[in-house]
């Protein structure tokens, strides 16, 4: 797993800071357009694919024609995007074929237990798989009072913070596994911060939800009591879901992973009765939006990652807490998988002798002599991915599914200003200071 470092050596030296502007512009458009006038929203709905791809072409063309070996960076980014969208799309289609009828409505206690279960499931089928499987029952549980905080705390826990204990849980941890971090190593070294972080979030959610329940409960219709039972339709898709998760561990050759994922999703779609997908209000609109926006995000963030890889040592990081907050800060706005690899490489080059600098030998040396740095880079990448809608792939997908189901989700800035900064950030800071 030397590729991020090699990309930095071959491309980042020639990347001007101005090349970061397309990424900033794309983020601003994603954040600001929903707050603008109707004509701007209509324009965005019609042309956002062209805007995302157009902005992505600016750094890509610069790489191809102005930077020696720049095609390496562009090609690698496109391959990363292909793997990302195949995984996201396959899980979206497969989970859309599983219909879960929940028992009873979403009381604060039931909701808290549901999210706690989601944190565990995220480590078994990944944050993306857990999010796609559980978001629709989550909406149904709270159908009569589904509000912005239900979207946000689901993203906090199920889509991000829950999946910090296994390589299956989140893409950065899988890259760590491929780089030499043992499969169960984080489970034994990060269990206490994982429990602390998710418990604190759940406690805050319980009081948020208790207040909301008290406000809305008096207007409940009589028939919305505890009359439903737990029922599962389309369980054959669990097999396809396991195939998709298992494909992550296949050799990265000849697009084998992607072919298995797409094949499993196609079989799921063709063999699932239409009535099940109709019951889930299934449509391809959410995955289409994610696909177009994230091709722009992947292409425009390449210069930022390469610039970090080249100049990271100048930051003078020498404490695990530095790596926790630095990895987390960038994981909030950049793809957390390459951000993780850049800071894992930075930890190796900063802390180890030159002979052990980067690669499996370097990871082995970190595990033996500086294990806290691997823990903090891992937790920073996973936990802080919940700070924005674009910090982790499932975040924007959950928002799109919620909106497609006709329920309310916070705006980009509303998510950050009302929830991430005042609620999540203090918890993540406390966890960092407690365990580093």
C-alpha positions as CSV (number, residue, x, y, z in Angstrom):
1,X,0.0,0.0,0.0
2,X,2.7,2.5,-1.0
3,X,0.5,4.1,-3.7
4,X,-0.5,7.3,-1.9
5,X,3.1,8.0,-1.1
6,X,4.2,7.3,-4.6
7,X,1.5,9.7,-5.9
8,X,2.8,12.4,-3.7
9,X,6.4,11.9,-4.9
10,X,5.4,12.0,-8.5
11,X,2.7,14.7,-8.5
12,X,2.3,16.8,-5.4
13,X,5.5,18.8,-5.9
14,X,4.0,20.4,-9.0
15,X,0.5,21.0,-7.6
16,X,-0.1,24.7,-7.0
17,X,-2.3,25.7,-4.1
18,X,-4.8,27.3,-6.6
19,X,-5.7,23.9,-7.8
20,X,-7.6,23.4,-4.5
21,X,-10.2,26.0,-5.6
22,X,-12.4,23.6,-7.6
23,X,-12.9,21.5,-4.5
24,X,-13.7,24.5,-2.4
25,X,-16.2,25.7,-5.0
26,X,-17.9,22.3,-5.2
27,X,-18.3,22.2,-1.4
28,X,-19.7,25.7,-1.4
29,X,-22.2,24.9,-4.1
30,X,-23.4,21.7,-2.2
31,X,-23.7,23.8,1.0
32,X,-25.2,27.0,-0.3
33,X,-27.6,26.0,-3.2
34,X,-30.2,24.4,-0.9
35,X,-30.4,27.8,1.0
36,X,-30.8,29.8,-2.1
37,X,-33.8,31.0,-4.1
38,X,-36.0,28.6,-6.0
39,X,-34.5,29.4,-9.4
40,X,-31.1,28.5,-8.1
41,X,-32.4,25.2,-6.7
42,X,-34.1,24.3,-10.0
43,X,-30.9,25.2,-11.9
44,X,-28.8,23.0,-9.6
45,X,-31.2,20.0,-9.9
46,X,-30.9,20.2,-13.6
47,X,-27.2,20.9,-14.0
48,X,-25.4,19.5,-10.9
49,X,-24.0,16.5,-12.8
50,X,-22.3,18.9,-15.4
51,X,-21.1,21.2,-12.6
52,X,-19.5,18.3,-10.6
53,X,-17.8,16.8,-13.6
54,X,-16.8,20.1,-15.0
55,X,-15.1,21.2,-11.8
56,X,-13.5,17.7,-11.6
57,X,-12.0,18.1,-15.0
58,X,-10.0,21.3,-14.0
59,X,-7.5,19.5,-11.8
60,X,-7.6,16.3,-13.9
61,X,-6.6,18.2,-17.1
62,X,-3.8,20.0,-15.2
63,X,-2.5,16.7,-13.9
64,X,-2.6,15.1,-17.4
65,X,-0.9,18.0,-19.3
66,X,1.2,19.9,-16.8
67,X,2.5,17.4,-14.2
68,X,5.0,14.6,-15.0
69,X,3.3,11.3,-14.4
70,X,0.1,13.1,-13.5
71,X,-1.9,10.5,-15.3
72,X,-1.0,8.2,-12.3
73,X,-2.9,10.3,-9.9
74,X,-5.9,10.7,-12.2
75,X,-6.1,7.0,-13.0
76,X,-5.8,6.0,-9.4
77,X,-8.5,8.5,-8.4
78,X,-10.9,7.1,-11.1
79,X,-10.2,3.6,-9.9
80,X,-10.9,4.6,-6.3
81,X,-14.2,6.2,-7.4
82,X,-15.1,3.1,-9.4
83,X,-14.6,0.9,-6.3
84,X,-16.5,3.4,-4.2
85,X,-19.6,3.7,-6.4
86,X,-19.7,-0.1,-7.1
87,X,-19.8,-0.7,-3.3
88,X,-22.2,2.1,-2.5
89,X,-24.5,1.2,-5.4
90,X,-24.5,-2.6,-4.8
91,X,-25.3,-2.2,-1.1
92,X,-28.0,0.4,-2.0
93,X,-29.7,-2.0,-4.5
94,X,-29.4,-5.1,-2.3
95,X,-30.5,-3.4,0.9
96,X,-33.5,-1.9,-1.0
97,X,-34.7,-5.5,-1.6
98,X,-35.0,-6.2,2.2
99,X,-38.2,-4.8,3.7
100,X,-38.3,-4.7,7.5
101,X,-41.6,-4.2,9.3
102,X,-40.8,-2.8,12.7
103,X,-42.7,-3.6,15.9
104,X,-44.2,-0.5,17.4
105,X,-43.3,3.2,17.0
106,X,-40.1,4.9,17.8
107,X,-40.1,5.7,21.5
108,X,-36.9,7.4,22.8
109,X,-35.9,4.1,24.4
110,X,-36.6,2.0,21.3
111,X,-34.8,4.4,19.1
112,X,-31.7,4.5,21.3
113,X,-31.6,0.7,21.4
114,X,-32.0,0.6,17.6
115,X,-29.0,3.0,17.1
116,X,-26.9,1.0,19.5
117,X,-27.7,-2.1,17.5
118,X,-26.7,-0.2,14.4
119,X,-23.3,0.6,15.9
120,X,-22.7,-3.2,16.4
121,X,-24.0,-4.1,12.9
122,X,-21.8,-1.5,11.3
123,X,-18.7,-3.6,12.4
124,X,-20.2,-6.7,10.8
125,X,-21.4,-5.4,7.4
126,X,-19.8,-2.0,7.3
127,X,-21.2,1.4,7.9
128,X,-22.4,1.6,4.3
129,X,-24.2,-1.8,4.5
130,X,-25.7,-1.0,7.9
131,X,-26.9,2.4,6.8
132,X,-28.5,1.1,3.6
133,X,-30.1,-1.8,5.6
134,X,-31.4,0.2,8.6
135,X,-32.3,3.7,7.3
136,X,-35.7,2.7,5.9
137,X,-36.9,0.8,9.1
138,X,-35.5,3.8,11.0
139,X,-37.8,6.2,9.0
140,X,-40.8,3.8,9.4
141,X,-40.3,3.6,13.2
142,X,-40.5,7.3,13.5
143,X,-42.9,8.0,10.6
144,X,-45.2,10.3,12.6
145,X,-42.4,12.5,14.0
146,X,-39.3,12.0,11.9
147,X,-37.2,15.1,12.2
148,X,-33.7,16.4,11.4
149,X,-32.2,14.9,14.5
150,X,-33.2,11.4,13.5
151,X,-31.2,11.8,10.3
152,X,-28.2,13.4,12.0
153,X,-27.8,10.9,14.9
154,X,-28.3,7.9,12.5
155,X,-25.4,9.3,10.5
156,X,-23.3,9.9,13.6
157,X,-23.6,6.4,14.9
158,X,-24.6,3.9,12.2
159,X,-22.9,5.6,9.2
160,X,-19.7,6.5,11.0
161,X,-18.8,6.1,14.7
162,X,-20.2,2.6,15.0
163,X,-17.9,1.1,12.5
164,X,-14.5,1.7,14.2
165,X,-13.6,-1.8,15.5
166,X,-13.1,-4.0,12.4
167,X,-11.6,-3.6,8.9
168,X,-15.1,-4.3,7.6
169,X,-16.5,-1.4,9.5
170,X,-15.1,1.5,7.5
171,X,-13.0,1.8,4.3
172,X,-10.0,3.4,6.1
173,X,-9.7,0.5,8.4
174,X,-9.8,-1.9,5.5
175,X,-6.8,-0.1,4.0
176,X,-5.1,-0.4,7.4
177,X,-5.8,-4.2,7.3
178,X,-4.2,-4.5,3.9
179,X,-1.2,-2.5,5.1
180,X,-0.6,-5.0,8.0
181,X,-2.9,-4.1,10.9
182,X,-4.2,-7.4,12.2
183,X,-8.0,-8.0,11.7
184,X,-8.9,-7.9,15.4
185,X,-6.2,-5.4,16.5
186,X,-8.5,-2.4,16.8
187,X,-11.1,-4.4,18.6
188,X,-8.6,-5.0,21.4
189,X,-7.0,-1.6,21.4
190,X,-9.9,0.8,20.6
191,X,-12.9,-0.9,22.3
192,X,-13.0,1.5,25.2
193,X,-12.9,4.8,23.2
194,X,-15.5,3.2,20.8
195,X,-17.8,2.4,23.7
196,X,-17.3,5.9,25.2
197,X,-17.9,7.8,22.0
198,X,-21.0,5.9,21.0
199,X,-22.4,5.9,24.5
200,X,-22.1,9.6,24.8
201,X,-23.7,10.2,21.4
202,X,-26.6,7.8,22.4
203,X,-27.1,9.6,25.7
204,X,-27.3,13.0,23.9
205,X,-29.7,11.5,21.3
206,X,-31.9,10.1,24.0
207,X,-32.6,13.5,25.5
208,X,-33.0,15.1,22.1
209,X,-35.5,12.4,21.2
210,X,-37.3,12.5,24.6
211,X,-38.0,16.2,24.1
212,X,-39.2,15.6,20.6
213,X,-41.4,12.7,21.7
214,X,-43.0,14.8,24.4
215,X,-43.8,17.6,22.0
216,X,-45.3,15.3,19.3
217,X,-46.8,12.5,21.4
218,X,-50.0,14.4,22.3
219,X,-51.0,14.6,18.6
220,X,-50.6,10.9,17.8
221,X,-53.4,9.2,16.0
222,X,-54.9,6.3,17.9
223,X,-53.9,3.7,15.3
224,X,-50.2,4.5,15.5
225,X,-49.6,2.5,18.7
226,X,-47.7,-0.8,19.1
227,X,-49.8,-2.8,16.7
228,X,-47.2,-3.9,14.2
229,X,-44.9,-7.0,14.5
230,X,-41.3,-7.5,13.3
231,X,-41.5,-9.0,9.8
232,X,-38.8,-9.5,7.2
233,X,-39.4,-9.8,3.4
234,X,-36.7,-10.4,0.8
235,X,-34.3,-12.1,3.2
236,X,-32.7,-13.9,0.2
237,X,-30.9,-10.6,-0.3
238,X,-28.9,-11.3,2.8
239,X,-26.9,-13.8,0.7
240,X,-26.2,-11.1,-1.9
241,X,-25.3,-8.7,0.8
242,X,-22.7,-11.2,2.2
243,X,-21.3,-11.6,-1.3
244,X,-20.8,-7.9,-1.6
245,X,-19.1,-7.6,1.8
246,X,-16.9,-10.6,1.0
247,X,-15.9,-9.1,-2.4
248,X,-14.0,-6.4,-0.4
249,X,-11.5,-9.1,0.5
250,X,-10.9,-10.4,-3.0
251,X,-7.6,-9.6,-4.8
252,X,-7.5,-6.2,-6.4
253,X,-7.0,-7.5,-9.9
254,X,-9.0,-7.4,-13.1
255,X,-11.8,-5.6,-11.4
256,X,-12.8,-8.8,-9.7
257,X,-14.2,-7.0,-6.6
258,X,-16.3,-4.7,-8.7
259,X,-17.6,-7.4,-10.9
260,X,-18.7,-9.5,-8.0
261,X,-20.4,-6.5,-6.3
262,X,-22.3,-5.5,-9.5
263,X,-23.2,-9.1,-10.3
264,X,-24.6,-9.6,-6.8
265,X,-26.6,-6.3,-7.0
266,X,-28.0,-7.3,-10.5
267,X,-29.1,-10.7,-9.2
268,X,-30.7,-9.1,-6.2
269,X,-32.6,-6.6,-8.4
270,X,-33.8,-9.3,-10.8
271,X,-34.9,-11.8,-8.2
272,X,-36.6,-9.5,-5.7
273,X,-40.3,-9.1,-6.2
274,X,-41.3,-5.6,-7.2
275,X,-43.7,-5.4,-4.3
276,X,-40.8,-5.4,-1.8
277,X,-39.0,-2.5,-3.5
278,X,-42.3,-0.6,-3.8
279,X,-42.9,-1.1,0.0
280,X,-39.4,0.4,0.5
281,X,-40.2,3.4,-1.8
282,X,-37.2,2.3,-3.7
283,X,-35.8,4.5,-6.5
284,X,-32.4,5.1,-8.0
285,X,-32.6,8.8,-7.4
286,X,-30.4,8.8,-4.2
287,X,-27.6,6.7,-5.7
288,X,-27.7,8.8,-8.9
289,X,-27.2,12.0,-6.9
290,X,-24.3,10.5,-4.9
291,X,-22.7,9.1,-8.0
292,X,-22.6,12.5,-9.8
293,X,-21.5,14.5,-6.8
294,X,-18.8,12.2,-5.7
295,X,-17.1,11.9,-9.0
296,X,-16.6,15.7,-8.7
297,X,-15.5,15.3,-5.1
298,X,-13.0,12.5,-5.8
299,X,-11.4,14.4,-8.7
300,X,-11.3,17.8,-7.0
301,X,-9.9,16.5,-3.8
302,X,-6.9,14.8,-5.4
303,X,-4.7,17.9,-5.3
304,X,-5.5,18.4,-1.6
305,X,-4.4,14.9,-0.7
306,X,-1.2,15.1,-2.8
307,X,-0.3,18.4,-1.3
308,X,-0.8,17.0,2.2
309,X,1.3,13.9,1.4
310,X,4.2,16.1,0.3
311,X,4.1,18.8,3.0
312,X,2.7,16.8,5.9
313,X,6.1,16.4,7.7
314,X,6.4,20.2,7.9
315,X,3.5,20.2,10.3
316,X,5.7,18.9,13.0
317,X,3.3,16.3,14.5
318,X,4.8,14.3,17.3
319,X,1.9,13.3,19.6
320,X,-1.0,10.9,19.0
321,X,-3.5,13.7,19.7
322,X,-2.0,15.7,16.8
323,X,-2.7,12.8,14.4
324,X,-6.2,12.3,15.8
325,X,-7.3,15.9,15.2
326,X,-5.4,16.3,11.9
327,X,-6.7,13.1,10.4
328,X,-10.2,13.9,11.7
329,X,-10.2,17.5,10.5
330,X,-9.5,16.4,6.9
331,X,-11.6,13.3,7.1
332,X,-14.6,15.6,7.7
333,X,-14.3,17.1,4.2
334,X,-12.1,14.7,2.3
335,X,-12.6,11.0,1.6
336,X,-11.5,9.4,4.9
337,X,-9.8,6.4,3.2
338,X,-6.9,8.2,1.4
339,X,-6.7,10.7,4.3
340,X,-6.1,7.7,6.6
341,X,-3.4,6.3,4.4
342,X,-1.7,9.7,4.1
343,X,-1.5,10.1,7.9
344,X,-0.5,6.5,8.4
345,X,2.4,7.1,6.0
346,X,3.2,10.3,7.8
347,X,3.3,8.6,11.1
348,X,5.8,6.1,9.7
349,X,8.1,8.6,8.1
350,X,7.9,10.9,11.2
351,X,8.5,8.3,13.9
352,X,10.5,5.5,12.5
353,X,14.1,5.1,11.2
354,X,14.5,5.6,7.4
355,X,14.8,1.8,6.8
356,X,11.3,1.2,8.2
357,X,9.8,4.3,6.6
358,X,6.7,3.1,4.7
359,X,5.0,-0.2,4.0
360,X,4.2,-3.4,6.0
361,X,7.5,-3.2,7.8
362,X,6.8,0.3,8.9
363,X,3.3,-0.6,10.1
364,X,4.7,-3.6,12.0
365,X,7.2,-1.2,13.7
366,X,4.3,1.2,14.6
367,X,2.3,-1.6,16.1
368,X,5.2,-2.7,18.2
369,X,6.6,0.7,19.3
370,X,3.9,3.4,18.7
371,X,0.5,1.6,18.7
372,X,-1.3,4.7,20.0
373,X,-0.6,6.5,16.7
374,X,-2.4,3.8,14.7
375,X,-5.3,4.0,17.1
376,X,-5.6,7.8,16.9
377,X,-5.3,7.8,13.1
378,X,-7.9,5.1,12.8
379,X,-10.4,6.7,15.2
380,X,-9.8,10.2,13.7
381,X,-10.6,8.9,10.2
382,X,-13.7,7.0,11.3
383,X,-15.2,9.3,13.9
384,X,-14.7,12.6,12.2
385,X,-16.2,11.3,9.0
386,X,-19.6,12.2,10.7
387,X,-18.8,15.9,10.9
388,X,-20.3,16.7,7.4
389,X,-22.4,15.1,4.8
390,X,-19.4,14.5,2.6
391,X,-17.1,13.0,5.3
392,X,-18.1,9.5,4.5
393,X,-20.0,7.9,1.5
394,X,-23.1,6.7,3.5
395,X,-23.7,10.2,4.9
396,X,-25.0,11.8,1.7
397,X,-26.8,8.6,0.8
398,X,-28.7,8.6,4.0
399,X,-29.7,12.2,3.5
400,X,-30.8,11.5,-0.1
401,X,-32.9,8.4,1.0
402,X,-34.5,10.4,3.7
403,X,-35.4,13.3,1.4
404,X,-36.6,10.9,-1.3
405,X,-38.9,9.4,1.3
406,X,-40.4,12.8,1.9
407,X,-38.9,13.4,5.3
408,X,-36.9,16.4,6.5
409,X,-33.1,16.4,6.6
410,X,-30.9,19.3,7.7
411,X,-29.1,21.5,5.1
412,X,-25.3,21.2,4.7
413,X,-24.7,24.1,7.1
414,X,-27.6,23.2,9.4
415,X,-26.1,19.8,9.9
416,X,-22.7,21.4,10.9
417,X,-23.9,24.4,12.9
418,X,-26.8,22.8,14.7
419,X,-25.4,19.3,15.4
420,X,-21.8,18.6,14.4
421,X,-20.1,21.5,16.0
422,X,-22.2,21.9,19.3
423,X,-22.9,18.1,19.8
424,X,-20.4,15.8,18.0
425,X,-17.2,17.8,18.2
426,X,-17.1,18.2,22.0
427,X,-17.7,14.4,22.3
428,X,-14.9,13.7,19.9
429,X,-12.6,16.1,21.6
430,X,-13.3,14.6,25.0
431,X,-12.7,11.1,23.6
432,X,-9.4,12.2,22.1
433,X,-8.1,13.8,25.3
434,X,-9.2,10.8,27.4
435,X,-7.6,8.1,25.3
436,X,-4.4,9.6,23.8
